[in-house]
Amino acid sequence: MAAQAADRRKIELDVSGAEWQSAGDDPDGVQIAFVDGYIAMRNGAEPDGPALIFTPAEWRAFVLGARDGEFDPYRQPAG
């Protein structure tokens, strides 16, 4: 596990000119932007705060997991 963490490079992007998209109609909610082949996510209520940066593969895994209910706290485990 430590080797994986050491191998993972930190992705830093300049998101100052990004076109941020809000989730739904709430500009203070989650926002995403597509920048240089990566996906950035931030808290719209804190636009000057940090952004999480995802590779396309990481973003796809996140979206598919969300669609599947992986992050639903009320989801019953299979089995």
MODELLER restraints for C-alpha pairs under 7 A, 6 or more apart:
rsr = mdl.restraints
at = mdl.atoms
rsr.add(forms.Gaussian(group=physical.xy_distance, feature=features.Distance(at['CA:11:A'], at['CA:53:A']), mean=6.76, stdev=0.5))
rsr.add(forms.Gaussian(group=physical.xy_distance, feature=features.Distance(at['CA:18:A'], at['CA:33:A']), mean=6.17, stdev=0.5))
rsr.add(forms.Gaussian(group=physical.xy_distance, feature=features.Distance(at['CA:18:A'], at['CA:35:A']), mean=6.67, stdev=0.5))
rsr.add(forms.Gaussian(group=physical.xy_distance, feature=features.Distance(at['CA:19:A'], at['CA:33:A']), mean=5.80, stdev=0.5))
rsr.add(forms.Gaussian(group=physical.xy_distance, feature=features.Distance(at['CA:20:A'], at['CA:31:A']), mean=5.90, stdev=0.5))
rsr.add(forms.Gaussian(group=physical.xy_distance, feature=features.Distance(at['CA:20:A'], at['CA:32:A']), mean=5.45, stdev=0.5))
rsr.add(forms.Gaussian(group=physical.xy_distance, feature=features.Distance(at['CA:20:A'], at['CA:33:A']), mean=4.73, stdev=0.5))
rsr.add(forms.Gaussian(group=physical.xy_distance, feature=features.Distance(at['CA:21:A'], at['CA:31:A']), mean=5.22, stdev=0.5))
rsr.add(forms.Gaussian(group=physical.xy_distance, feature=features.Distance(at['CA:21:A'], at['CA:32:A']), mean=5.28, stdev=0.5))
rsr.add(forms.Gaussian(group=physical.xy_distance, feature=features.Distance(at['CA:21:A'], at['CA:33:A']), mean=6.17, stdev=0.5))
rsr.add(forms.Gaussian(group=physical.xy_distance, feature=features.Distance(at['CA:22:A'], at['CA:29:A']), mean=6.73, stdev=0.5))
rsr.add(forms.Gaussian(group=physical.xy_distance, feature=features.Distance(at['CA:22:A'], at['CA:30:A']), mean=6.12, stdev=0.5))
rsr.add(forms.Gaussian(group=physical.xy_distance, feature=features.Distance(at['CA:22:A'], at['CA:31:A']), mean=4.44, stdev=0.5))
rsr.add(forms.Gaussian(group=physical.xy_distance, feature=features.Distance(at['CA:22:A'], at['CA:32:A']), mean=6.72, stdev=0.5))
rsr.add(forms.Gaussian(group=physical.xy_distance, feature=features.Distance(at['CA:23:A'], at['CA:29:A']), mean=6.58, stdev=0.5))
rsr.add(forms.Gaussian(group=physical.xy_distance, feature=features.Distance(at['CA:23:A'], at['CA:30:A']), mean=5.78, stdev=0.5))
rsr.add(forms.Gaussian(group=physical.xy_distance, feature=features.Distance(at['CA:23:A'], at['CA:31:A']), mean=6.02, stdev=0.5))
rsr.add(forms.Gaussian(group=physical.xy_distance, feature=features.Distance(at['CA:27:A'], at['CA:44:A']), mean=5.76, stdev=0.5))
rsr.add(forms.Gaussian(group=physical.xy_distance, feature=features.Distance(at['CA:28:A'], at['CA:43:A']), mean=6.81, stdev=0.5))
rsr.add(forms.Gaussian(group=physical.xy_distance, feature=features.Distance(at['CA:28:A'], at['CA:44:A']), mean=4.18, stdev=0.5))
rsr.add(forms.Gaussian(group=physical.xy_distance, feature=features.Distance(at['CA:28:A'], at['CA:45:A']), mean=4.13, stdev=0.5))
rsr.add(forms.Gaussian(group=physical.xy_distance, feature=features.Distance(at['CA:29:A'], at['CA:43:A']), mean=5.90, stdev=0.5))
rsr.add(forms.Gaussian(group=physical.xy_distance, feature=features.Distance(at['CA:29:A'], at['CA:44:A']), mean=5.06, stdev=0.5))
rsr.add(forms.Gaussian(group=physical.xy_distance, feature=features.Distance(at['CA:29:A'], at['CA:45:A']), mean=6.43, stdev=0.5))
rsr.add(forms.Gaussian(group=physical.xy_distance, feature=features.Distance(at['CA:30:A'], at['CA:41:A']), mean=6.97, stdev=0.5))
rsr.add(forms.Gaussian(group=physical.xy_distance, feature=features.Distance(at['CA:30:A'], at['CA:42:A']), mean=5.95, stdev=0.5))
rsr.add(forms.Gaussian(group=physical.xy_distance, feature=features.Distance(at['CA:30:A'], at['CA:43:A']), mean=4.99, stdev=0.5))
rsr.add(forms.Gaussian(group=physical.xy_distance, feature=features.Distance(at['CA:30:A'], at['CA:44:A']), mean=5.67, stdev=0.5))
rsr.add(forms.Gaussian(group=physical.xy_distance, feature=features.Distance(at['CA:31:A'], at['CA:41:A']), mean=5.62, stdev=0.5))
rsr.add(forms.Gaussian(group=physical.xy_distance, feature=features.Distance(at['CA:31:A'], at['CA:42:A']), mean=5.36, stdev=0.5))
rsr.add(forms.Gaussian(group=physical.xy_distance, feature=features.Distance(at['CA:31:A'], at['CA:43:A']), mean=6.19, stdev=0.5))
rsr.add(forms.Gaussian(group=physical.xy_distance, feature=features.Distance(at['CA:31:A'], at['CA:44:A']), mean=5.72, stdev=0.5))
rsr.add(forms.Gaussian(group=physical.xy_distance, feature=features.Distance(at['CA:32:A'], at['CA:39:A']), mean=6.81, stdev=0.5))
rsr.add(forms.Gaussian(group=physical.xy_distance, feature=features.Distance(at['CA:32:A'], at['CA:40:A']), mean=5.44, stdev=0.5))
rsr.add(forms.Gaussian(group=physical.xy_distance, feature=features.Distance(at['CA:32:A'], at['CA:41:A']), mean=4.41, stdev=0.5))
rsr.add(forms.Gaussian(group=physical.xy_distance, feature=features.Distance(at['CA:32:A'], at['CA:42:A']), mean=6.46, stdev=0.5))
rsr.add(forms.Gaussian(group=physical.xy_distance, feature=features.Distance(at['CA:33:A'], at['CA:39:A']), mean=5.80, stdev=0.5))
rsr.add(forms.Gaussian(group=physical.xy_distance, feature=features.Distance(at['CA:33:A'], at['CA:40:A']), mean=5.17, stdev=0.5))
rsr.add(forms.Gaussian(group=physical.xy_distance, feature=features.Distance(at['CA:33:A'], at['CA:41:A']), mean=6.61, stdev=0.5))
rsr.add(forms.Gaussian(group=physical.xy_distance, feature=features.Distance(at['CA:34:A'], at['CA:40:A']), mean=6.33, stdev=0.5))
rsr.add(forms.Gaussian(group=physical.xy_distance, feature=features.Distance(at['CA:38:A'], at['CA:53:A']), mean=6.79, stdev=0.5))
rsr.add(forms.Gaussian(group=physical.xy_distance, feature=features.Distance(at['CA:38:A'], at['CA:54:A']), mean=5.86, stdev=0.5))
rsr.add(forms.Gaussian(group=physical.xy_distance, feature=features.Distance(at['CA:38:A'], at['CA:55:A']), mean=5.15, stdev=0.5))
rsr.add(forms.Gaussian(group=physical.xy_distance, feature=features.Distance(at['CA:38:A'], at['CA:56:A']), mean=6.11, stdev=0.5))
rsr.add(forms.Gaussian(group=physical.xy_distance, feature=features.Distance(at['CA:39:A'], at['CA:53:A']), mean=5.80, stdev=0.5))
rsr.add(forms.Gaussian(group=physical.xy_distance, feature=features.Distance(at['CA:39:A'], at['CA:54:A']), mean=5.13, stdev=0.5))
rsr.add(forms.Gaussian(group=physical.xy_distance, feature=features.Distance(at['CA:39:A'], at['CA:55:A']), mean=6.45, stdev=0.5))
rsr.add(forms.Gaussian(group=physical.xy_distance, feature=features.Distance(at['CA:39:A'], at['CA:56:A']), mean=6.89, stdev=0.5))
rsr.add(forms.Gaussian(group=physical.xy_distance, feature=features.Distance(at['CA:40:A'], at['CA:51:A']), mean=5.99, stdev=0.5))
rsr.add(forms.Gaussian(group=physical.xy_distance, feature=features.Distance(at['CA:40:A'], at['CA:52:A']), mean=5.55, stdev=0.5))
rsr.add(forms.Gaussian(group=physical.xy_distance, feature=features.Distance(at['CA:40:A'], at['CA:53:A']), mean=4.55, stdev=0.5))
rsr.add(forms.Gaussian(group=physical.xy_distance, feature=features.Distance(at['CA:40:A'], at['CA:54:A']), mean=6.29, stdev=0.5))
rsr.add(forms.Gaussian(group=physical.xy_distance, feature=features.Distance(at['CA:41:A'], at['CA:51:A']), mean=5.33, stdev=0.5))
rsr.add(forms.Gaussian(group=physical.xy_distance, feature=features.Distance(at['CA:41:A'], at['CA:52:A']), mean=5.10, stdev=0.5))
rsr.add(forms.Gaussian(group=physical.xy_distance, feature=features.Distance(at['CA:41:A'], at['CA:53:A']), mean=6.52, stdev=0.5))
rsr.add(forms.Gaussian(group=physical.xy_distance, feature=features.Distance(at['CA:42:A'], at['CA:50:A']), mean=6.65, stdev=0.5))
rsr.add(forms.Gaussian(group=physical.xy_distance, feature=features.Distance(at['CA:42:A'], at['CA:51:A']), mean=4.60, stdev=0.5))
rsr.add(forms.Gaussian(group=physical.xy_distance, feature=features.Distance(at['CA:42:A'], at['CA:52:A']), mean=6.37, stdev=0.5))
rsr.add(forms.Gaussian(group=physical.xy_distance, feature=features.Distance(at['CA:69:A'], at['CA:75:A']), mean=6.90, stdev=0.5))
